[in-house]
């Protein structure tokens, strides 16, 4: 099976390969640069899911399945900052889109404040806090915030697997 990931981020490519190797016997995964068609720091459910879908649709070329992954901040009542970061995955086979989401977490209040008030991206802020350049292409903020208990690859694998559920159960979901 040939799979294209709508990103050149090594974490997204590795997570896709890790999950799909457990499902398919022969798998070839390639990352391609695409325009997600949403702001570089998506805020809200609509922007985040749209970014994932756009990435999957725009990566679908000369392959059997494409994957789009987008992280975004979603409003969440009763949280410390008012926002939770969730990573959404869209899969596309040329006909059907399926969606899945990762476990969510809160960024420190300083991060949310800079995103909302100064228009900065979470990744840039977390790079500065941790002193690690391109953190999102490595272990991710989640690794730093969980003190090494969960890394970005594992968090990304969650949303990919959740998006694959209808493909693992096509009769239950009535998809082809």
N, C-alpha and C positions, 0 to 999 in steps of 0.2 A: 504494500500500500504506500502510495506517495502522498505526503502531507506537506502543506505549506503553512508556515506560521507568519502572520501579518506583522512581523517585527524582526529586527536583527539583534534584539536583546538576547544575549546568551542564556540568561535565566529562563526566559519564556520558551526558547528552543529546547533546552535541556529538560524542563518540566514536561513539555509535550512529548518528547521522546520517552522519558521515564514512564509516563502513564500509558501511552499507546503501545509500548513494547509488551505490556502486560495483557493487552487485548488482542493484538494482531501478531501473527507469526513473523511476517516480513514487513519491516517498516523503514521508510526513508523520510527523514524530516529535514526541511530546509526553511530557513528564515528569509523573508523578502521584505524590502522596505516598502511601506505603503503609507499613505496619508490617512490618519484615522478620522479626519473631518470633524474633530472636536477640539476644544482648547487643550493646550499641553497639560493643564491641570484641570481635569474634569471635576465639576462639582454638581452633584445631584444624580439621581437614578437615570434620568433620560440621557444626559450627556455620556455617562459612563457606559451604559448598555449600548447606546448608539455607536460609541467608539469601538467597542468589541465587535459589534456586527459589521461595521464598516471595514475593520481590519480583516475579518474573515472573508467577506465578499470580495474585497479588493485583492486579497492574496490568492483567491481561487483561480488558478490558471495552470493547466497541464498537471493536474493532481486529482486524487480521489477525494480528498478532504482538506479543508482549510480551517485554521484556528485563528481566532482573534482574541486577544487578552487586553483588558483595559482596567486600570486601577482608578478609583475616584473617591471623593469624599461625599458621603451621604449624610443628610441631616438625621440625627437620632436623638429623640427626647430623652431626658434623664441622664445623659452622658455628661462628663466633666466639661467637655468643649462644645458639645452640640453636634459633633460629627464623628462618624466611624468611617475608616478606610475599608473599602471592599474591592476585591478584584473579580471582575466578571469575565467569563469566557463564552465565546460564541463559536459553535462549530457549523460548518456549511459544506454540503456535498453537491452543490449545484441546484438543489431543490429545497432542502429543508434546513432551517436554522434551529439549533438547540442552544439553550443557555444554562450556565451554572455559575455559582458564586462561591468564593472562598470564605473562610472564617474572617470576621472583621475585627478591627482593633482601633483604639484611639491613639492619635499622635499627642505628644505633649501640648499643653495650651499655647506655648510660644510658637510652635509650628503652625497651628491653625490660625493664630493671630496674624502671622506674617503672610500666610496664604490669602486670607480674607482682606486684610488692610493694605498690604503692599503688593498683592498680585504675584507673589513668588510661587515657585513650584515646590511641593513637598520634598522632592529629591534633592534640590539645591540646598534647602534648609538642613536636611538630615546629613548631607555631605559635610556641611560646615560644622554641625554639632558633633559628628563622629570623627571628623578629620579624615574620612575615607572618600576619595573622589570616585564618582560613579557608583555609589553604594547600591543603587537599584539594579545594577548589572552584576552584582556580586552577591553577598549574603542578604542584602536588603535591610531596611529599617527594622523589620520585624525581628531579625536576628539580634540586633542591638537592643531593642526594647524588651525582648524576652530573655535577655542574658544568655543567648545561645541555645535556647530550647526549641526554637523553630526558625528555619531560614526561609528566604524568599522562594527558593525552588520548591520546597515542601508546601508553602502557602499557595503557590501558583498551581501545583499539582491538584490541590483540592478543587479549584474552580474548573479545571479541565475534566477531572473525573466526574464531577457533578453534571457538566454539560454533555458528557458521554452517556449518561443514564438512558435517555430515550434510544440511543443507537445500540446500546446493549440489550434493550428490551423493545425492539421495533413493533412487535405484535401488540404489546400493551399500549404503546403510544400511537399506533396506526401510522407509522412513517416507513418510507421505503428507502 
